[in-house]
Amino acid sequence: MKKQTTSNRLKQIMSDRNLRQVDILEMCKPYCNKYDIKLGRNDLSQYVTGKVEPGQKSLPFWEWHLM
């Protein structure tokens, strides 16, 4: 079974839904405020490029709001 990385999954979601990084940031903004999760342009860019993986606190957030 092929392992999916956060980077690959984000790129796939962006492609499938025709989203840009700024669109994802806008979609997530209310939830980030509600659940006290920091998500800036640099954070998202690093997730998409694969330089950084999201921390344990934000993983359920990504799964719930983008899947």
C-alpha positions in Angstrom: 0.0 0.0 0.0 1.4 3.4 -1.0 1.8 5.9 1.8 0.2 9.2 1.3 2.1 12.3 2.5 0.4 15.5 3.7 2.0 17.2 0.8 0.6 14.8 -1.8 -2.8 14.8 -0.2 -3.0 18.6 -0.2 -1.9 18.9 -3.8 -4.5 16.3 -4.8 -7.3 18.2 -2.9 -6.2 21.5 -4.5 -6.2 19.9 -7.9 -9.5 18.1 -7.5 -11.4 21.1 -6.1 -9.5 23.7 -8.2 -8.3 25.5 -5.1 -5.3 27.7 -4.4 -3.4 28.0 -1.2 -5.1 31.3 -0.4 -8.5 29.6 -0.9 -7.6 26.9 1.7 -6.5 29.6 4.1 -9.8 31.4 3.8 -11.8 28.2 4.2 -9.9 27.3 7.3 -9.8 30.7 9.0 -13.0 30.4 11.1 -12.0 26.9 12.3 -8.4 28.0 13.1 -9.8 30.8 15.3 -12.3 28.5 17.0 -9.9 25.7 17.7 -6.8 28.0 18.3 -4.8 26.5 15.5 -2.1 28.7 13.9 -2.1 28.4 10.1 -0.3 31.1 8.1 0.8 31.4 4.5 4.2 30.1 5.3 2.9 27.1 7.2 0.6 26.0 4.4 3.3 26.6 1.8 5.7 24.3 3.7 3.0 21.6 4.1 2.3 21.7 0.4 6.0 21.5 -0.6 6.6 18.8 1.9 9.3 20.6 4.0 7.2 20.3 7.2 4.4 18.0 8.3 1.5 19.3 10.4 1.8 18.7 14.2 -0.3 16.4 16.2 -2.6 19.2 17.3 -3.6 20.1 13.8 -3.8 16.7 12.1 -7.4 16.0 13.1 -8.2 19.6 11.9 -6.9 18.8 8.4 -8.6 15.5 8.2 -12.0 16.9 9.3 -12.0 20.1 7.3 -10.4 19.1 4.0 -11.5 15.5 3.4 
